[in-house]
Amino acid sequence: MHYFMKMVAVVATVVGLTVVSGSAFSQGGDKPKQEPPKTQPKPMDKEAKEKARAEHMAAFAKAFATLKMPLTEAVGIAEKDRKGKAHGADVDMTKDGKLRIEVRLLSGEKGDKWEEVYVDPATKVVTVADKHDEDEDEGEEHH
């Protein structure tokens, strides 16, 4: 019996050392690598912002001169297509330099649904703005 107790103690010691050494190795060896901090783009200085705005306004003015569809026509098309009542409209320019007419509507059976649509002045096609477009436009100015 005494021999059996010694063997149990030896096995317990070996198992204990294995567990302890294994956890020590896993803590040191399997440690996830830390990624370097992501660099934030430098904010534009005031002069660069003014220059970018002036360039944007010049491009918008040039494109706006070619616009053939009045806002009233775009509003009428959007209201008819979406069965809503317009409460606002703007002309803005996409990142690729194309003009689009944005119409904000109250629609739905009770006139309680707000939606934003775009009317393509060339094709007179109405498209509903997706959530991404709306979020993207929050930082932009309308003209």
C-alpha positions, 0 to 999 in steps of 0.5 A: 500500500505504501508503494501505491501511495508513492506512485500516486504522488509521483504521477500527481507531481508529473501531471501537475508539472506538465500542466503548469509547464504547459500553461506557461508555454502556452501563455508565452508562445501562443500570445497573439501578436499585437498589430501596430496602431493604425495611422490616422490620415492627417486632417486637411489644413484650412488652406487645403480644405478651401482649395478642395471646396473651390475646386468642387464648386467650380466643377459643380457650376460647370456641370450645373450649367448643363442641367436641362431638368428643372427641380419642379419636374424632378419633384413631380416625377418623384412624387408620382413614382413614389406616391408621396409628397415632396418636402425638399429637393436639391441638386448634388454631384456624385463623386464621379462628377455626375449631377443628380436631383435628390428629392425628399418625400413623405410617403406611406398610407399616412404620409408618415414614411420619410424617404430620399430618392434620386432622379436622374436628369438624363433618363428621368429614372427614380431610384431610392437612396440606400442607407449608405448613400444617406450616411455618406451625404450627411457630411456633404453639402447640397447645392 
